[in-house]
Amino acid sequence: MDKVVASAAEAVADVRDGATLAVGGFGLSGVPDVLVHAVYDKGVEGLGIVSNNCGAMDRGLAVLLAAGRIARVTGSYIGANKEFARRYLAGELEVEMIPQGTLAERLRAGGAGIPAFYTPAGVGTQVADGGLPWRYDGSGGIAVASPPKEVREFDGRRYVLEHGIRTDFGLVRAARGDRHGNLVFAKSARNFNPLAAMAGRVTIAEVEQLVEPGEIDPDHVHLPGIFVQRVVALTAEQAADKQIERRTVAVPETSGKEAC
């Protein structure tokens, strides 16, 4: 089945107000910028986002965040995104913060058809006991807090019950992909992308290089096409549009002669 669509706009045409999106990427690595911008251009709002973070600088999900299009975020990292922190503390945004490994497993479990699982991460904290602020009231108080979760003991150790995540759509970016939706991710861009793809009921992949079926060695496929419903081939310019979140420059070494 040829899953390639003509444009990103066509690929996200059925994303509606209030839709939930699992979005791959971490910082600026592996972020499906083109698809996110297509969602922005469509003008939808009230979105529920599941992603490690909510964009960095003015890239990725930060575009939707700044426009006030996001109603809720399930993630594990706010980091240096000042607008994310501001909206959260001001009560403009509901945020469910969970341990990063738990987020990854909840996405994977949802995609694998596993409704829930037990993990030791978070036992003895507000993650399990409840009380984490999901939404502030804008005056420093908590308007909505997380509920307590079931905790059970197995072999003398306590575990908390976490539920798998399924979303209406999954948005991911891959280095290579074929017309059947088989994907290969480049290095650290293979972060939350396979997991977000698994969690989406309809998953859309933007690929930097589109190849024909059979050109990708089956042993090299990171995500099989069964999890992908639509593929968007990026232009050379779109594929090359990559930025560095934090640029550091090392002080050059000097020889003994130069130092004298």
Sequence and secondary structure as in RCSB ss.txt:
>XXXX:A:sequence
MDKVVASAAEAVADVRDGATLAVGGFGLSGVPDVLVHAVYDKGVEGLGIVSNNCGAMDRGLAVLLAAGRIARVTG
SYIGANKEFARRYLAGELEVEMIPQGTLAERLRAGGAGIPAFYTPAGVGTQVADGGLPWRYDGSGGIAVASPPKE
VREFDGRRYVLEHGIRTDFGLVRAARGDRHGNLVFAKSARNFNPLAAMAGRVTIAEVEQLVEPGEIDPDHVHLPG
IFVQRVVALTAEQAADKQIERRTVAVPETSGKEAC
>XXXX:A:secstr
   B S HHHHTTT  TT EEEE  BTTBT  HHHHHHHHHHT  SEEEESSSS BTTBTTHHHHHTT EEEEEE
S  TT HHHHHHHHTTSSEEEE  HHHHHHHHHHHHHT  EEEESTTTTSHHHH   EEEE SSSSEEEE     
EEEETTEEEEEEE   EEEEEEEEEEEETT  EE  GGG SSHHHHHHHEEEEEEEEEEEE TTSS GGG SB G
GG SEEEE  HHHHH    SS         HHHH 
